[in-house]
Amino acid sequence: MRKLLHTIAILFALAATSNAYYVEGGKVHTDSGQRIDLYGVSWFGFETHNNVAHGLWARNWQDMIQQIKDSGFTAVRLPFCPATLDGTGVSSINYFLNPDLEGLDSLEIMDLVIGELGRQGLYILLDHHTADCQTINELWYTGEYSEREWIDDLVFVAERYSGGHGLVGIDMKNEPHGQDTWGTGNVSSDWNRAAETAAAEVLAANPDILIFVQGVQDNPVCSGPISHWWGGNLEPFACYPLDVPADKLVLSPHVYGPDVFVQPYFNDPSFPQNMPAVWDTHFGYLADQGYSVIIGEFGGRYGDNDPRDRDWQDALIRYMDDNDMTD
């Protein structure tokens, strides 16, 4: 059974200024009406078999948070997996560099990290990344991990980090792809139906946060032939909008360049001038309609594997600026 209380020190570490968040005009605001800028970086590890933030084998955890802040980021996307929430044992920590983490389990360390991120004024996006702490599953459930367990885990973190820990939202499932569909009427594969169901319970548990929903990959209805990334296809939203309150919804596609995988449109003679039309089709049209569209993952090695990736990333940044999608 998951721990509901830890030491007084950990509970105090979670204290931060309380905010509620809403979307208006495609932008994220606090309940006081202040627009906030989400310039985020992902800090992986809690979603793996290490069950703890990565880098602790070489760095002090608080030093890394300070570096994130000093580098100009305002937000951290923190992936997790179910076992981490169970308070399991952790690995790959250098306790000489992190003596305050010795003897703590995964959930206790996650509490400390989230508490310090909030104390430093960084916004936190929790991301349900893997079901088995290893694989990015196609669907939001597996044979060993049910839809009910998935929703319960989302509600658990929504409740646990409510009341002012810097939690701005929850990314409901990382990179739906493969079997996932949108709007087909198949309850076992329609990601839009699952996202709506989970969002209702999460917002009932914590009405202050936002719901981040990624797209799918390919889809048999309301979706064109241009190749999509995992979680990157939001075309079907045009036919089947999500039944999630508009002021609580963020659409969060993933998009990558040729350093990661060579999509057919990277070989187009007009590349990279052809890319804005691709992005408009996949997700950008929603920003034009006033939705909040925040790209959840993008990038590559900036040409280290494929020299075109440098042009691709520069083109994406221009596109984000031109379309006011700068979160």
C-alpha positions as CSV (number, residue, x, y, z in Angstrom):
1,M,0.0,0.0,0.0
2,R,1.4,3.4,-1.0
3,K,2.6,5.6,1.7
4,L,0.4,8.6,2.5
5,L,2.7,10.3,5.0
6,H,6.4,10.5,5.3
7,T,8.6,12.4,7.8
8,I,7.7,16.0,8.7
9,A,10.9,17.1,6.9
10,I,9.6,15.7,3.6
11,L,6.2,17.2,4.1
12,F,7.7,20.7,4.7
13,A,9.9,20.2,1.6
14,L,6.7,19.9,-0.5
15,A,5.3,23.3,0.7
16,A,5.2,26.0,-2.0
17,T,3.0,28.8,-3.1
18,S,-0.4,27.5,-4.2
19,N,-1.6,28.2,-7.7
20,A,-4.5,27.0,-9.8
21,Y,-4.0,27.1,-13.6
22,Y,-6.2,27.6,-16.6
23,V,-5.9,28.1,-20.3
24,E,-7.2,31.2,-22.1
25,G,-6.4,32.3,-25.6
26,G,-4.2,29.3,-26.0
27,K,-1.9,30.4,-23.1
28,V,-1.5,29.1,-19.6
29,H,-2.4,31.4,-16.7
30,T,-2.5,31.3,-12.9
31,D,-5.7,31.8,-11.0
32,S,-4.6,35.5,-10.5
33,G,-4.7,36.0,-14.3
34,Q,-0.9,36.0,-14.7
35,R,0.3,34.4,-18.0
36,I,3.2,32.0,-17.4
37,D,5.8,30.8,-19.8
38,L,6.6,27.1,-19.7
39,Y,10.2,26.6,-21.0
40,G,10.7,23.0,-20.0
41,V,13.3,20.3,-19.9
42,S,12.6,16.6,-19.2
43,W,14.4,14.9,-16.3
44,F,14.2,11.2,-16.9
45,G,14.7,8.3,-14.5
46,F,11.7,7.8,-12.3
47,E,10.1,6.0,-15.3
48,T,12.9,3.4,-15.5
49,H,14.0,0.4,-13.4
50,N,16.3,2.8,-11.5
51,N,13.0,4.3,-10.1
52,V,14.9,7.5,-9.4
53,A,15.9,10.6,-11.3
54,H,18.9,10.0,-13.6
55,G,22.3,11.6,-13.1
56,L,22.5,10.9,-9.4
57,W,25.4,8.5,-10.0
58,A,27.5,11.6,-11.0
59,R,25.8,14.7,-9.6
60,N,24.1,16.0,-6.5
61,W,20.4,16.2,-7.0
62,Q,20.0,19.7,-5.7
63,D,22.9,21.0,-7.8
64,M,21.1,19.6,-10.9
65,I,17.9,21.5,-10.0
66,Q,19.9,24.7,-9.5
67,Q,21.5,24.2,-12.9
68,I,18.1,23.8,-14.6
69,K,16.9,27.0,-13.0
70,D,20.2,28.9,-13.8
71,S,20.0,27.7,-17.4
72,G,16.7,29.6,-17.9
73,F,14.2,26.8,-17.8
74,T,11.0,27.5,-16.0
75,A,9.5,24.0,-16.0
76,V,10.5,20.4,-15.6
77,R,8.6,17.4,-17.2
78,L,9.1,14.5,-14.8
79,P,8.3,11.1,-16.2
80,F,7.3,8.3,-13.8
81,C,6.1,4.7,-13.8
82,P,3.8,2.9,-11.4
83,A,6.4,1.0,-9.4
84,T,8.1,4.3,-8.5
85,L,4.8,5.4,-6.8
86,D,4.8,2.2,-4.8
87,G,7.9,3.3,-2.9
88,T,10.3,0.7,-4.3
89,G,14.0,0.4,-3.9
90,V,16.2,2.6,-6.1
91,S,19.6,2.1,-7.9
92,S,22.3,4.1,-9.5
93,I,22.8,6.7,-6.7
94,N,26.2,7.9,-5.6
95,Y,25.4,8.4,-1.9
96,F,28.7,10.1,-1.3
97,L,27.4,12.9,-3.5
98,N,23.8,12.5,-2.3
99,P,24.0,11.5,1.4
100,D,20.5,12.8,2.2
101,L,19.0,10.2,-0.1
102,E,20.5,7.2,1.5
103,G,17.8,4.9,3.0
104,L,14.9,6.6,1.1
105,D,12.7,4.7,-1.3
106,S,11.6,5.9,-4.8
107,L,8.5,7.8,-3.6
108,E,10.3,9.5,-0.8
109,I,12.9,10.7,-3.3
110,M,10.3,11.8,-5.8
111,D,8.7,13.8,-3.0
112,L,11.9,15.5,-2.3
113,V,12.7,16.3,-5.9
114,I,9.2,17.7,-6.6
115,G,9.4,19.7,-3.3
116,E,12.7,21.3,-4.3
117,L,11.5,22.0,-7.8
118,G,8.5,23.8,-6.4
119,R,10.6,25.6,-3.8
120,Q,12.8,26.9,-6.6
121,G,9.8,28.2,-8.4
122,L,9.9,25.7,-11.3
123,Y,6.6,24.4,-12.7
124,I,6.2,20.6,-12.8
125,L,4.6,18.5,-15.4
126,L,4.2,14.9,-14.3
127,D,4.3,12.4,-17.1
128,H,2.9,8.8,-17.0
129,H,5.7,7.5,-19.2
130,T,5.9,3.7,-18.9
131,A,3.7,1.0,-17.4
132,D,6.5,-1.5,-16.7
133,C,9.2,1.0,-16.0
134,Q,10.9,0.0,-19.2
135,T,8.8,0.1,-22.4
136,I,6.8,2.9,-23.9
137,N,3.6,0.9,-24.3
138,E,1.3,1.5,-27.3
139,L,-1.9,1.6,-25.3
140,W,-2.5,3.2,-21.9
141,Y,-3.0,-0.3,-20.4
142,T,-1.3,-3.7,-20.7
143,G,-2.2,-7.3,-19.8
144,E,-0.5,-6.7,-16.4
145,Y,-1.7,-3.1,-15.9
146,S,-5.3,-2.2,-16.2
147,E,-7.0,1.0,-17.3
148,R,-8.4,1.2,-13.7
149,E,-4.9,1.1,-12.3
150,W,-3.7,3.7,-14.8
151,I,-6.5,6.1,-13.7
152,D,-5.9,5.4,-10.1
153,D,-2.2,6.3,-10.5
154,L,-3.0,9.5,-12.2
155,V,-5.4,10.4,-9.4
156,F,-2.8,9.4,-6.8
157,V,-0.2,11.9,-8.1
158,A,-2.9,14.6,-8.7
159,E,-4.0,14.3,-5.0
160,R,-0.5,13.8,-3.5
161,Y,1.0,16.9,-5.1
162,S,-2.0,19.2,-4.9
163,G,-2.1,22.3,-2.8
164,G,0.9,24.1,-4.0
165,H,3.9,21.9,-5.0
166,G,4.4,23.6,-8.4
167,L,2.4,21.0,-10.2
168,V,1.0,22.6,-13.3
169,G,-0.4,19.5,-15.0
170,I,-0.2,15.8,-15.8
171,D,0.8,14.4,-19.1
172,M,-1.7,11.5,-19.2
173,K,0.2,9.0,-21.2
174,N,3.5,9.2,-23.1
175,E,3.4,8.7,-26.9
176,P,0.3,6.7,-27.7
177,H,1.0,4.8,-30.9
178,G,0.6,1.5,-32.7
179,Q,-2.8,0.1,-31.7
180,D,-4.1,3.4,-30.4
181,T,-6.9,5.0,-32.3
182,W,-8.9,8.2,-32.0
183,G,-12.7,8.4,-32.7
184,T,-13.3,4.9,-34.1
185,G,-15.8,3.9,-31.4
186,N,-13.5,1.0,-30.2
187,V,-13.4,1.4,-26.4
188,S,-10.4,-0.8,-26.2
189,S,-8.2,1.3,-28.5
190,D,-9.7,4.9,-28.7
191,W,-7.2,7.0,-26.8
192,N,-9.5,10.0,-26.9
193,R,-12.2,8.1,-24.9
194,A,-9.6,6.9,-22.3
195,A,-8.1,10.5,-22.0
196,E,-11.6,11.9,-21.4
197,T,-12.4,9.3,-18.8
198,A,-9.2,9.8,-16.9
199,A,-9.3,13.6,-17.1
200,A,-12.7,13.7,-15.4
201,E,-11.4,11.7,-12.4
202,V,-8.1,13.7,-12.3
203,L,-9.8,17.0,-12.3
204,A,-12.3,15.9,-9.7
205,A,-9.3,15.0,-7.5
206,N,-7.4,18.2,-8.2
207,P,-9.3,20.9,-10.1
208,D,-6.3,23.3,-10.0
209,I,-4.1,21.5,-12.6
210,L,-4.1,21.1,-16.4
211,I,-4.6,18.0,-18.5
212,F,-1.9,17.4,-21.1
213,V,-3.0,15.1,-23.9
214,Q,-0.8,13.8,-26.7
215,G,-2.0,12.6,-30.1
216,V,-1.8,9.2,-31.6
217,Q,0.4,7.9,-34.5
218,D,-1.6,6.7,-37.5
219,N,-5.4,6.6,-37.4
220,P,-8.0,4.9,-39.6
221,V,-10.4,7.9,-39.6
222,C,-10.0,11.6,-40.0
223,S,-6.2,11.4,-40.5
224,G,-4.1,12.1,-43.6
225,P,-1.2,10.0,-45.1
226,I,1.7,12.2,-44.0
227,S,3.8,10.1,-41.6
228,H,3.3,10.8,-37.9
229,W,5.5,10.5,-34.8
230,W,4.3,8.6,-31.7
231,G,2.0,10.9,-29.9
232,G,2.3,13.5,-32.8
233,N,-1.0,13.1,-34.7
234,L,-3.7,15.4,-33.5
235,E,-5.5,15.5,-36.9
236,P,-8.5,13.4,-35.6
237,F,-9.2,16.1,-33.0
238,A,-10.9,18.1,-35.8
239,C,-13.5,15.4,-36.1
240,Y,-13.6,14.1,-32.5
241,P,-12.8,16.9,-30.1
242,L,-12.0,15.9,-26.5
243,D,-14.7,16.2,-23.9
244,V,-12.3,18.0,-21.5
245,P,-13.0,21.5,-20.2
246,A,-11.3,23.9,-22.7
247,D,-9.8,25.9,-19.9
248,K,-8.1,22.8,-18.6
249,L,-6.9,21.2,-21.8
250,V,-3.4,21.3,-23.3
251,L,-2.7,19.4,-26.5
252,S,0.9,18.2,-26.4
253,P,2.3,16.5,-29.5
254,H,5.8,15.0,-29.9
255,V,7.8,15.8,-33.0
256,Y,11.4,14.9,-34.0
257,G,13.8,15.5,-36.8
258,P,16.0,13.4,-39.1
259,D,18.6,12.7,-36.4
260,V,16.0,10.5,-34.8
261,F,14.3,8.9,-37.8
262,V,14.1,9.9,-41.4
263,Q,10.5,10.5,-42.3
264,P,9.7,10.8,-46.1
265,Y,9.1,14.5,-45.9
266,F,12.8,15.1,-44.9
267,N,13.8,13.9,-48.4
268,D,11.5,16.4,-50.1
269,P,13.5,18.7,-52.4
270,S,11.9,21.7,-50.7
271,F,13.0,20.7,-47.2
272,P,12.9,22.4,-44.7
273,Q,10.5,24.9,-46.4
274,N,8.0,22.1,-46.6
275,M,7.9,21.5,-42.8
276,P,5.4,24.2,-41.7
277,A,2.7,22.7,-43.9
278,V,3.4,19.3,-42.3
279,W,3.2,20.7,-38.8
280,D,0.1,22.7,-39.6
281,T,-1.6,19.5,-40.7
282,H,-0.5,17.4,-37.7
283,F,-1.2,19.8,-34.8
284,G,-0.6,23.5,-35.7
285,Y,-4.1,24.1,-37.0
286,L,-5.3,23.7,-33.4
287,A,-3.3,26.7,-32.2
288,D,-5.0,28.7,-34.9
289,Q,-8.3,27.7,-33.4
290,G,-7.3,29.0,-30.0
291,Y,-6.3,25.8,-28.3
292,S,-3.2,25.5,-26.1
293,V,-0.7,23.5,-28.1
294,I,2.6,22.8,-26.2
295,I,5.1,20.5,-27.8
296,G,6.0,18.0,-25.2
297,E,9.1,16.6,-26.7
298,F,11.1,17.7,-29.7
299,G,14.7,17.6,-30.9
300,G,17.6,15.5,-32.0
301,R,21.4,15.9,-31.9
302,Y,21.4,19.1,-34.0
303,G,23.0,17.4,-36.9
304,D,25.3,15.0,-35.2
305,N,23.8,12.0,-37.0
306,D,22.1,13.8,-39.9
307,P,23.2,17.3,-40.9
308,R,19.7,18.1,-42.0
309,D,18.6,18.0,-38.3
310,R,20.2,21.4,-37.7
311,D,18.0,22.9,-40.4
312,W,15.0,21.0,-39.1
313,Q,15.4,22.3,-35.5
314,D,15.9,25.8,-36.7
315,A,12.8,25.6,-38.8
316,L,10.8,24.3,-35.9
317,I,11.8,27.1,-33.6
318,R,10.9,29.6,-36.3
319,Y,7.5,27.9,-36.7
320,M,6.9,27.9,-32.9
321,D,7.7,31.7,-32.8
322,D,5.6,32.5,-35.9
323,N,2.6,30.7,-34.5
324,D,3.0,31.9,-30.9
325,M,3.5,28.3,-29.7
326,T,6.5,29.2,-27.5
327,D,5.7,27.2,-24.4
